[in-house]
């Protein structure tokens, strides 16, 4: 293994470069000529060679893995699991718009964005008015009212799939459902 | 030679670069061959650093799994094993940092050592050494490991990659993500410290 760093560290002793076979041929020839005539340098190199030899013996380069078949098979299992998770995540990303919950939320969000705008209509509220309504799903109908209690325009979507009672909805403006609303009615609001 | 043996032999001779290419195409069988090819080296590397068979086993697996996750980004501008050692280094370094092994004063767990691997053995044990030789080897092994453990994780890694793995300065730099100058500096410091501690080993 030849290693000839173009800018060897000046602080690194030459004997280390020589031991590591990291000298150019010219450097090597010159160093070996000096080494022949320098017993102290020879002793220093021999001392480190002893340490190097001991390290190699004390710390094997290869140690047989205990239970090698299990070692490999566990890695394969984890790789397969990760591949499956990755595939599922991709499928979920592709099908997000097919989820009924996402569809319901999308309907509400579309209504909130498209159907309301700030105004001063006295019959719906002090600052908002519903100009027209549209739902992508013809089974869903929309009605609107101004709630004095909430001080907001409330959109009522009828015909959505029923949500589980324990489902924690993000964005529902009113913590309690007004009396008279049937299960399956979605309540959104909070726009002023 | 049976067809199965012939297949195994042919798989064993496939160059790393070809196997890496297959892995990048999603071939887990090719990766399994790379695991088999390097598991003993990776395990030795982790074991030499963490000195615990169970931890070394887990960390070695972790290194291979990280390698699989990252193999799509591997470019053949370095050898696969150098790249793998770099990942192993990072896995071990993170582990050492988390555990603060030296700060907690953990001792080398010799009872969990690799069976039959004597300190004076060659890379793999050939046969059981004579009792007196084994004792000397064990004592020497303890001293070497203790001395190396006094070094920082970075210095340990450099000295192990150079003295045990026989990597060049460039390969160590690539495996540890630092410059050649830093590698040389770390090697110099590590050797100096080892010489101070193992001075009585002089011939």
Interface residues (C-beta under 8 A of the other chain):
Chain A: X1 X2 X3 X5 X7 X8 X9 X11 X12 X13 X16 X20 X22 X43 X46 X47 X48 X50 X51 X52 X54 X55 X56 X57 X58 X59 X60 X61 X62 X63 X64 X65 X66 X68 X71 X72 X74 X75 X76 X78 X79 X80 X82
Chain B: X28 X31 X32 X35 X36 X39 X40 X41 X43 X44 X47 X48 X53 X57 X60 X61 X64 X65 X68 X69 X114 X117 X119 X120 X121 X122 X123 X124 X137 X140 X141 X144 X145 X148 X159 X160 X162 X163 X164 X165 X166 X167 X168 X169 X170 X180 X181 X184 X185 X187 X188 X191 X194 X195 X198 X201 X202 X203
